[in-house]
């Protein structure tokens, strides 16, 4: 599971749970000593949780886009291979679900083109959703950094 760890002061907020405010350590206990006392309100918790949920969704969407791009590349490779066939009368097996159906090269090319267009449309729609989520995350970062300053870390963990 991917997640974002939100650090407030020297404590850590995971974006999960319903603590009433203050600083929370990894073990769930409240931390009294810190660089600067910042009260975490319920609204702040909601923003942090929203940030974490959107960040996780962003990661999932990016992974889905990469998978779709690989599938699109496979279709392009298959299309190129069919174009290189010498024999025009040869039937080409095309998998639909669990079944392979033989089609002429032209029919198979048309089916591959339709499938490629479908993947391109899906990738475009996913990229649009990524841009929307990135804007939401950007807005939340501005709001949370404005309140917590250096006491909060909303940057992705490189692990």
HELIX and SHEET records of a PDB file:
HELIX    1   1 UNK A   42  UNK A   83  1                                  42    
HELIX    2   2 UNK A  105  UNK A  148  1                                  44    
HELIX    3   3 UNK A  149  UNK A  151  5                                   3    
SHEET    1   A 3 UNK A  11  UNK A  13  0                                        
SHEET    2   A 3 UNK A   6  UNK A   8 -1                                        
SHEET    3   A 3 UNK A 152  UNK A 153 -1                                        
SHEET    1   B 2 UNK A  23  UNK A  24  0                                        
SHEET    2   B 2 UNK A  30  UNK A  31 -1                                        
SHEET    1   C 2 UNK A  92  UNK A  96  0                                        
SHEET    2   C 2 UNK A  99  UNK A 103 -1                                        
END                                                                             
